[in-house]
Amino acid sequence: MNEREKRAISLKRAQELKDSIKDYSIKKSSIKTGLTNLDMIEENKRRIIKVFNVSEEEWNDWKWQLSNRITDVDKLSKILNLSKEEINQIEMIGKKFRWAISPYYASLMDPDDSSCPIRRQAVPSIEEMVETGEADPMAEEFTSPVEGITRRYPDRLIVKVTNQCAMYCRHCQRRRCIGQKDLGLPMDVLKKCVEYIRNEEDIRDVLITGGDALLISHKTLEWLLSELYEIPHVEIIRIGTRTPVTMPQRITKELCELLSKYPPIYLNTHFNHPMEITREAKKAADMLCSAGVVLGNQAVLLRGINDNVHVMKKLNQELLKIRIRPYYIFHPKEVIGTGHFKVKVQKGMEIMENLRGFTSGLAIPTYIINAPKGKGKTPILPNYILVWEEDKIKLRNWEGEVFYYPN
Protein backbone atom coordinates (compact mmCIF):
# COMPACT_ATOMS: atom_id res chain seq x y z
CA MET A 1 0.00 0.00 0.00
CA ASN A 2 1.49 3.34 -1.02
CA GLU A 3 1.47 6.59 0.93
CA ARG A 4 -1.40 8.01 -1.10
CA GLU A 5 -3.64 5.05 -0.25
CA LYS A 6 -2.70 5.24 3.42
CA ARG A 7 -3.54 8.95 3.45
CA ALA A 8 -6.93 8.27 1.85
CA ILE A 9 -7.73 5.69 4.55
CA SER A 10 -6.63 8.15 7.25
CA LEU A 11 -8.82 10.93 5.86
CA LYS A 12 -11.82 8.62 5.67
CA ARG A 13 -11.28 7.58 9.28
CA ALA A 14 -10.91 11.21 10.38
CA GLN A 15 -14.28 12.00 8.77
CA GLU A 16 -15.89 9.02 10.52
CA LEU A 17 -14.60 10.30 13.87
CA LYS A 18 -15.84 13.80 13.12
CA ASP A 19 -19.27 12.45 12.22
CA SER A 20 -19.44 10.46 15.48
CA ILE A 21 -19.62 13.67 17.54
CA LYS A 22 -21.61 15.70 15.03
CA ASP A 23 -24.70 15.83 17.25
CA TYR A 24 -22.69 17.24 20.16
CA SER A 25 -20.85 19.69 17.89
CA ILE A 26 -24.23 21.07 16.82
CA LYS A 27 -25.79 21.22 20.30
CA LYS A 28 -22.90 22.27 22.55
CA SER A 29 -23.13 25.96 21.65
CA SER A 30 -26.77 26.01 22.83
CA ILE A 31 -25.86 24.70 26.30
CA LYS A 32 -25.52 27.80 28.45
CA THR A 33 -22.60 28.26 30.80
CA GLY A 34 -21.92 30.90 33.41
CA LEU A 35 -19.19 32.25 31.14
CA THR A 36 -21.44 32.66 28.09
CA ASN A 37 -24.65 33.84 29.80
CA LEU A 38 -22.99 36.90 31.31
CA ASP A 39 -25.70 39.43 30.43
CA MET A 40 -28.39 37.57 32.40
CA ILE A 41 -26.09 37.04 35.40
CA GLU A 42 -25.03 40.70 35.47
CA GLU A 43 -28.62 41.90 35.20
CA ASN A 44 -29.63 39.56 38.04
CA LYS A 45 -26.71 40.72 40.14
CA ARG A 46 -27.65 44.39 39.73
CA ARG A 47 -31.25 43.63 40.70
CA ILE A 48 -30.23 41.64 43.79
CA ILE A 49 -27.75 44.30 44.89
CA LYS A 50 -30.60 46.82 44.67
CA VAL A 51 -32.90 44.54 46.70
CA PHE A 52 -30.28 44.30 49.45
CA ASN A 53 -29.12 47.91 49.04
CA VAL A 54 -25.43 46.98 49.24
CA SER A 55 -22.20 48.00 47.56
CA GLU A 56 -20.13 45.95 45.11
CA GLU A 57 -17.51 45.62 47.85
CA GLU A 58 -20.04 44.05 50.22
CA TRP A 59 -21.26 41.72 47.45
CA ASN A 60 -17.69 40.43 47.01
CA ASP A 61 -17.29 39.75 50.75
CA TRP A 62 -18.02 36.11 51.56
CA LYS A 63 -19.06 36.99 55.09
CA TRP A 64 -21.70 39.34 53.71
CA GLN A 65 -22.88 36.62 51.32
CA LEU A 66 -23.15 34.11 54.16
CA SER A 67 -24.88 36.50 56.56
CA ASN A 68 -27.39 37.48 53.90
CA ARG A 69 -28.44 34.09 52.61
CA ILE A 70 -31.97 34.25 51.28
CA THR A 71 -34.14 32.30 53.71
CA ASP A 72 -37.61 33.79 53.32
CA VAL A 73 -40.00 33.73 50.44
CA ASP A 74 -40.68 37.49 50.55
CA LYS A 75 -37.04 38.24 49.74
CA LEU A 76 -36.92 35.45 47.17
CA SER A 77 -40.01 36.79 45.39
CA LYS A 78 -38.20 40.09 44.83
CA ILE A 79 -35.48 38.19 42.98
CA LEU A 80 -37.44 35.50 41.13
CA ASN A 81 -40.82 35.78 39.46
CA LEU A 82 -42.80 33.39 41.64
CA SER A 83 -46.47 32.55 41.27
CA LYS A 84 -48.77 32.75 44.30
CA GLU A 85 -48.90 28.94 44.28
CA GLU A 86 -45.10 28.69 44.33
CA ILE A 87 -44.91 31.15 47.22
CA ASN A 88 -47.42 29.13 49.24
CA GLN A 89 -45.60 25.87 48.48
CA ILE A 90 -42.17 27.26 49.46
CA GLU A 91 -43.59 28.51 52.76
CA MET A 92 -45.10 25.09 53.44
CA ILE A 93 -41.93 23.16 52.55
CA GLY A 94 -39.80 25.50 54.65
CA LYS A 95 -41.64 24.29 57.74
CA LYS A 96 -40.34 20.79 57.09
CA PHE A 97 -37.02 21.23 55.27
CA ARG A 98 -34.66 24.14 55.84
CA TRP A 99 -33.54 26.14 52.84
CA ALA A 100 -31.06 28.96 52.22
CA ILE A 101 -29.56 30.46 49.06
CA SER A 102 -26.55 32.74 48.78
CA PRO A 103 -27.29 35.98 46.89
CA TYR A 104 -24.47 35.06 44.48
CA TYR A 105 -26.03 31.69 43.61
CA ALA A 106 -29.42 33.37 43.15
CA SER A 107 -27.82 35.61 40.51
CA LEU A 108 -27.22 32.53 38.33
CA MET A 109 -30.92 31.65 38.17
CA ASP A 110 -33.29 32.39 35.33
CA PRO A 111 -35.88 34.52 37.18
CA ASP A 112 -38.66 33.52 34.78
CA ASP A 113 -38.06 29.78 34.38
CA SER A 114 -39.05 27.45 37.22
CA SER A 115 -37.29 24.58 35.41
CA CYS A 116 -33.95 26.43 35.41
CA PRO A 117 -31.34 23.85 36.54
CA ILE A 118 -29.88 26.33 39.03
CA ARG A 119 -33.28 27.12 40.55
CA ARG A 120 -34.13 23.42 40.85
CA GLN A 121 -31.04 22.81 42.97
CA ALA A 122 -31.78 25.68 45.35
CA VAL A 123 -35.47 26.58 45.51
CA PRO A 124 -37.77 24.23 47.45
CA SER A 125 -40.20 22.21 45.34
CA ILE A 126 -43.57 20.75 46.29
CA GLU A 127 -42.14 17.41 45.13
CA GLU A 128 -40.05 17.31 48.31
CA MET A 129 -43.22 16.52 50.26
CA VAL A 130 -43.40 13.04 48.73
CA GLU A 131 -42.42 10.70 51.56
CA THR A 132 -39.93 8.40 49.83
CA GLY A 133 -36.35 7.58 50.74
CA GLU A 134 -34.55 7.52 54.07
CA ALA A 135 -33.09 10.14 56.37
CA ASP A 136 -29.71 8.35 56.49
CA PRO A 137 -29.46 5.96 53.52
CA MET A 138 -25.71 5.57 54.00
CA ALA A 139 -26.15 4.52 57.65
CA GLU A 140 -23.53 6.99 58.84
CA GLU A 141 -24.74 6.64 62.41
CA PHE A 142 -23.46 3.04 62.38
CA THR A 143 -20.02 3.92 60.98
CA SER A 144 -19.13 6.62 63.50
CA PRO A 145 -16.51 5.32 65.97
CA VAL A 146 -16.44 8.75 67.64
CA GLU A 147 -18.73 11.75 67.28
CA GLY A 148 -17.94 13.74 64.13
CA ILE A 149 -16.19 10.90 62.26
CA THR A 150 -17.51 8.54 59.60
CA ARG A 151 -15.27 5.58 58.78
CA ARG A 152 -16.36 3.25 55.97
CA TYR A 153 -12.97 2.23 54.57
CA PRO A 154 -9.77 0.74 56.04
CA ASP A 155 -7.35 3.64 55.45
CA ARG A 156 -9.47 6.79 55.29
CA LEU A 157 -12.24 8.58 57.09
CA ILE A 158 -14.40 11.70 57.16
CA VAL A 159 -14.49 14.45 59.78
CA LYS A 160 -17.77 16.40 59.61
CA VAL A 161 -16.81 19.77 61.08
CA THR A 162 -20.07 21.72 60.63
CA ASN A 163 -23.62 21.43 59.35
CA GLN A 164 -23.46 24.90 57.76
CA CYS A 165 -23.49 25.55 54.01
CA ALA A 166 -23.63 28.64 51.83
CA MET A 167 -26.69 27.04 50.22
CA TYR A 168 -28.74 24.02 51.23
CA CYS A 169 -28.97 21.92 48.08
CA ARG A 170 -32.37 20.35 47.56
CA HIS A 171 -30.71 16.99 46.77
CA CYS A 172 -28.45 17.04 49.86
CA GLN A 173 -27.46 13.60 51.18
CA ARG A 174 -27.18 14.96 54.74
CA ARG A 175 -30.30 17.09 54.94
CA ARG A 176 -31.06 15.33 58.24
CA CYS A 177 -28.03 17.18 59.71
CA ILE A 178 -29.05 20.67 58.63
CA GLY A 179 -31.58 21.25 61.39
CA GLN A 180 -32.72 24.83 61.89
CA LYS A 181 -29.46 26.19 63.29
CA ASP A 182 -25.88 26.40 62.04
CA LEU A 183 -23.61 24.40 64.32
CA GLY A 184 -19.89 23.77 64.15
CA LEU A 185 -18.37 20.73 65.82
CA PRO A 186 -17.37 21.81 69.35
CA MET A 187 -13.62 22.07 69.94
CA ASP A 188 -13.61 19.34 72.57
CA VAL A 189 -15.27 16.95 70.10
CA LEU A 190 -12.89 18.05 67.33
CA LYS A 191 -9.95 17.24 69.61
CA LYS A 192 -11.36 13.76 70.20
CA CYS A 193 -11.58 13.28 66.42
CA VAL A 194 -7.91 14.23 66.03
CA GLU A 195 -6.96 11.93 68.90
CA TYR A 196 -8.81 9.04 67.26
CA ILE A 197 -6.93 9.64 63.99
CA ARG A 198 -3.63 9.91 65.85
CA ASN A 199 -4.21 6.52 67.48
CA GLU A 200 -5.33 4.77 64.26
CA GLU A 201 -2.12 4.27 62.30
CA ASP A 202 -3.91 2.78 59.29
CA ILE A 203 -5.54 6.15 58.53
CA ARG A 204 -3.52 7.81 55.78
CA ASP A 205 -6.23 9.97 54.18
CA VAL A 206 -8.55 12.39 56.03
CA LEU A 207 -11.47 14.19 54.42
CA ILE A 208 -12.68 17.35 56.18
CA THR A 209 -16.29 17.97 55.21
CA GLY A 210 -19.68 18.85 56.68
CA GLY A 211 -21.87 20.68 55.78
CA ASP A 212 -19.18 22.70 54.11
CA ALA A 213 -15.64 22.43 55.46
CA LEU A 214 -14.73 25.99 54.45
CA LEU A 215 -17.42 27.55 56.61
CA ILE A 216 -15.56 27.03 59.87
CA SER A 217 -13.37 29.88 61.07
CA HIS A 218 -9.82 30.33 59.79
CA LYS A 219 -8.57 29.79 63.31
CA THR A 220 -10.33 26.42 63.66
CA LEU A 221 -9.41 25.33 60.15
CA GLU A 222 -5.74 26.14 60.68
CA TRP A 223 -5.72 24.35 64.02
CA LEU A 224 -7.22 21.23 62.47
CA LEU A 225 -4.93 21.26 59.43
CA SER A 226 -1.83 21.77 61.56
CA GLU A 227 -2.82 18.95 63.93
CA LEU A 228 -3.45 16.51 61.08
CA TYR A 229 -0.28 17.62 59.29
CA GLU A 230 1.79 16.63 62.31
CA ILE A 231 0.43 13.06 62.40
CA PRO A 232 3.08 10.93 60.63
CA HIS A 233 0.69 8.38 59.08
CA VAL A 234 -1.68 11.01 57.60
CA GLU A 235 -0.38 11.33 54.05
CA ILE A 236 -3.01 13.55 52.45
CA ILE A 237 -5.78 15.87 53.59
CA ARG A 238 -8.90 16.38 51.55
CA ILE A 239 -11.48 19.15 51.83
CA GLY A 240 -15.11 18.86 50.76
CA THR A 241 -16.70 22.19 49.87
CA ARG A 242 -19.27 23.60 47.48
CA THR A 243 -18.25 27.22 48.06
CA PRO A 244 -16.45 27.51 44.67
CA VAL A 245 -19.91 26.89 43.19
CA THR A 246 -22.34 28.56 45.58
CA MET A 247 -20.17 31.29 47.15
CA PRO A 248 -16.80 31.62 45.36
CA GLN A 249 -16.10 34.81 47.32
CA ARG A 250 -15.05 32.44 50.12
CA ILE A 251 -11.84 31.62 48.24
CA THR A 252 -9.75 34.53 49.50
CA LYS A 253 -6.04 35.31 49.46
CA GLU A 254 -5.89 34.60 53.21
CA LEU A 255 -7.55 31.21 52.82
CA CYS A 256 -5.23 30.22 49.97
CA GLU A 257 -2.17 31.25 52.00
CA LEU A 258 -3.43 29.06 54.83
CA LEU A 259 -4.02 26.04 52.58
CA SER A 260 -0.64 26.41 50.87
CA LYS A 261 1.11 25.66 54.18
CA TYR A 262 -0.22 22.09 54.40
CA PRO A 263 0.43 20.21 51.14
CA PRO A 264 -0.78 17.98 49.69
CA ILE A 265 -4.36 19.21 49.97
CA TYR A 266 -6.98 17.82 47.60
CA LEU A 267 -10.19 19.84 47.35
CA ASN A 268 -13.31 18.24 45.89
CA THR A 269 -16.17 20.51 44.98
CA HIS A 270 -19.61 19.98 43.46
CA PHE A 271 -20.50 21.53 40.08
CA ASN A 272 -23.62 19.97 38.58
CA HIS A 273 -24.31 22.18 35.55
CA PRO A 274 -22.27 24.33 33.14
CA MET A 275 -24.21 27.45 34.25
CA GLU A 276 -22.36 27.20 37.57
CA ILE A 277 -19.02 27.76 35.84
CA THR A 278 -18.72 31.54 36.05
CA ARG A 279 -15.97 34.16 36.10
CA GLU A 280 -16.07 34.09 39.89
CA ALA A 281 -15.79 30.28 39.98
CA LYS A 282 -12.86 30.41 37.55
CA LYS A 283 -11.11 33.01 39.70
CA ALA A 284 -11.60 30.82 42.78
CA ALA A 285 -10.18 27.79 40.96
CA ASP A 286 -7.19 29.81 39.72
CA MET A 287 -6.41 31.01 43.24
CA LEU A 288 -6.63 27.51 44.70
CA CYS A 289 -4.43 26.04 41.97
CA SER A 290 -1.86 28.78 42.53
CA ALA A 291 -1.83 27.78 46.21
CA GLY A 292 -0.95 24.21 45.22
CA VAL A 293 -4.38 22.76 45.95
CA VAL A 294 -5.43 19.89 43.66
CA LEU A 295 -9.02 20.28 42.47
CA GLY A 296 -11.62 17.65 41.66
CA ASN A 297 -15.36 17.62 41.04
CA GLN A 298 -18.05 15.31 42.35
CA ALA A 299 -21.23 15.81 40.35
CA VAL A 300 -24.53 14.18 41.22
CA LEU A 301 -26.66 12.82 38.39
CA LEU A 302 -29.96 14.67 38.80
CA ARG A 303 -33.14 14.48 36.76
CA GLY A 304 -33.91 17.73 34.99
CA ILE A 305 -30.48 19.18 35.75
CA ASN A 306 -27.74 17.13 34.12
CA ASP A 307 -29.28 13.79 33.08
CA ASN A 308 -28.34 14.53 29.50
CA VAL A 309 -25.33 13.23 27.57
CA HIS A 310 -24.49 16.60 26.04
CA VAL A 311 -24.93 18.61 29.25
CA MET A 312 -22.69 16.26 31.23
CA LYS A 313 -20.03 16.28 28.53
CA LYS A 314 -20.13 20.07 28.36
CA LEU A 315 -19.88 20.31 32.17
CA ASN A 316 -16.80 18.09 32.30
CA GLN A 317 -15.07 19.85 29.43
CA GLU A 318 -15.74 23.27 30.94
CA LEU A 319 -14.43 22.08 34.31
CA LEU A 320 -11.13 21.04 32.75
CA LYS A 321 -10.78 24.51 31.25
CA ILE A 322 -10.75 25.98 34.78
CA ARG A 323 -8.39 23.25 36.04
CA ILE A 324 -10.93 21.14 37.94
CA ARG A 325 -10.72 17.42 37.18
CA PRO A 326 -14.03 15.54 36.93
CA TYR A 327 -13.67 12.87 39.63
CA TYR A 328 -17.05 11.25 40.30
CA ILE A 329 -20.58 11.21 38.95
CA PHE A 330 -22.69 10.03 41.88
CA HIS A 331 -25.97 8.27 41.28
CA PRO A 332 -28.51 10.11 43.48
CA LYS A 333 -28.95 8.60 46.91
CA GLU A 334 -32.30 7.48 48.33
CA VAL A 335 -32.66 10.51 50.61
CA ILE A 336 -36.06 11.50 51.95
CA GLY A 337 -37.69 14.32 49.99
CA THR A 338 -35.36 14.03 46.98
CA GLY A 339 -37.19 11.41 44.91
CA HIS A 340 -37.97 13.90 42.14
CA PHE A 341 -34.26 13.98 41.25
CA LYS A 342 -34.00 10.21 40.79
CA VAL A 343 -32.89 8.74 37.47
CA LYS A 344 -32.52 5.19 36.26
CA VAL A 345 -29.06 3.64 36.36
CA GLN A 346 -29.42 3.09 32.61
CA LYS A 347 -29.27 6.87 32.17
CA GLY A 348 -25.94 7.01 33.97
CA MET A 349 -24.65 4.15 31.83
CA GLU A 350 -25.80 5.93 28.68
CA ILE A 351 -23.86 9.03 29.73
CA MET A 352 -20.71 6.99 30.44
CA GLU A 353 -21.00 5.20 27.08
CA ASN A 354 -21.15 8.58 25.38
CA LEU A 355 -18.14 9.97 27.22
CA ARG A 356 -15.60 7.15 26.77
CA GLY A 357 -13.93 7.63 23.40
CA PHE A 358 -16.01 10.70 22.58
CA THR A 359 -14.02 13.10 24.77
CA SER A 360 -10.63 13.10 26.46
CA GLY A 361 -10.03 10.69 29.33
CA LEU A 362 -9.47 13.65 31.64
CA ALA A 363 -13.12 14.59 31.14
CA ILE A 364 -14.43 11.15 32.16
CA PRO A 365 -15.26 10.75 35.86
CA THR A 366 -16.11 7.44 37.54
CA TYR A 367 -19.83 6.70 37.80
CA ILE A 368 -20.57 5.66 41.39
CA ILE A 369 -23.48 4.09 43.24
CA ASN A 370 -23.23 4.31 47.01
CA ALA A 371 -24.21 0.92 48.34
CA PRO A 372 -27.03 1.01 50.92
CA LYS A 373 -26.30 0.92 54.65
CA GLY A 374 -22.83 2.39 54.35
CA LYS A 375 -21.35 -0.43 52.27
CA GLY A 376 -19.25 2.00 50.24
CA LYS A 377 -18.83 3.37 46.74
CA THR A 378 -19.42 0.92 43.90
CA PRO A 379 -18.13 1.93 40.44
CA ILE A 380 -20.56 1.20 37.62
CA LEU A 381 -18.88 0.85 34.23
CA PRO A 382 -20.03 -0.15 30.75
CA ASN A 383 -19.11 -3.77 30.09
CA TYR A 384 -16.16 -3.86 27.72
CA ILE A 385 -15.20 -7.47 28.56
CA LEU A 386 -17.66 -9.77 26.77
CA VAL A 387 -16.14 -13.23 27.26
CA TRP A 388 -13.27 -14.61 29.38
CA GLU A 389 -11.39 -17.57 27.90
CA GLU A 390 -8.25 -19.38 29.03
CA ASP A 391 -5.95 -17.88 26.42
CA LYS A 392 -7.89 -14.84 25.23
CA ILE A 393 -10.65 -12.42 26.13
CA LYS A 394 -13.38 -11.05 23.93
CA LEU A 395 -13.64 -7.26 24.18
CA ARG A 396 -15.54 -4.42 22.62
CA ASN A 397 -14.21 -0.90 22.18
CA TRP A 398 -15.93 2.46 22.63
CA GLU A 399 -17.42 2.24 19.11
CA GLY A 400 -18.91 -1.20 19.75
CA GLU A 401 -16.38 -3.10 17.63
CA VAL A 402 -15.66 -6.60 18.97
CA PHE A 403 -12.15 -8.13 19.02
CA TYR A 404 -10.07 -10.73 20.82
CA TYR A 405 -7.04 -9.97 22.95
CA PRO A 406 -4.48 -12.52 24.21
CA ASN A 407 -4.92 -13.40 27.86
Helices and strands as residue ranges (DSSP letters): H 3-20, H 22-27, G 28-30, H 38-52, H 56-59, H 62-67, H 73-77, H 84-94, H 103-106, H 117-122, G 126-129, G 140-142, E 149-150, E 156-160, H 175-178, H 187-199, E 205-209, G 213-215, H 218-229, E 236-240, H 243-246, G 248-250, H 253-259, E 265-269, G 274-276, H 279-290, E 294-300, H 309-321, E 325-330, G 339-341, H 345-353, G 361-363, E 366-371, G 372-374, E 376-379, E 385-388, E 392-396, E 402-406
